[in-house]
């Protein structure tokens, strides 16, 4: 695993992504048909996929 350094601005934009409607829609789409967690529990957790999705969005 590669270590990366993030600026304060990066951390703020990642936090904004975690609170975004886009992430909420992604989670709801992933849970559709396979509810192993309650949506509210899933939204409160931060996953590796969240970081990867945010980095992909940042590159656009």
N, C-alpha and C positions, 0 to 999 in steps of 0.2 A: 504494500500500500504506500502510495506516494504522499509525503507530507507537503501540505501547501500552507501558505500564509495568506490570511485574508485581512483586508483593511476594515476599519470601522464602517465605512460605507458599504462594503460587501456584507458585513454582518447585519446591517440594518435592512438591506434589500432582501437578504435571506429571511429575516424575520417577517418582512412584509409579504414575501411569498408564502410563508407558513400560514399567514392569516388571510390569504387571498381566496376569492371565489374560484379562481382557476384550480387551486389545490383542492378545494372542497368538492368541485365537480369531478376531479380526477379520483378522489377517494370514493365518492359515491358511485362512480363508474366501475371502479375495481371491486366494490362490495356487491354490486348488482348480481344477484343469484348465488353468492357464496358468502353469506354473512357469518363469519366466525367471530367477529367482534361487533359490538354495538357501534354505530357510526360516531357517536360522541366520544367514545374511548379512542377510536382510531384517529380522530381529528386532534386529540390532545397529545398524541405521541409524535415524535419526529423519527423518520426512517431514513436509511441510506438513500432510498429512492427519492426522497425529498431533496436531498443535497444534489443528486445527479440531475434531477429535473430542473432545479434552480440553475445549475451550471449550464445546462443546455439552453435554457431561456436566456441566460446572460450572454451567451455567444451569438445570439441572433441579432 
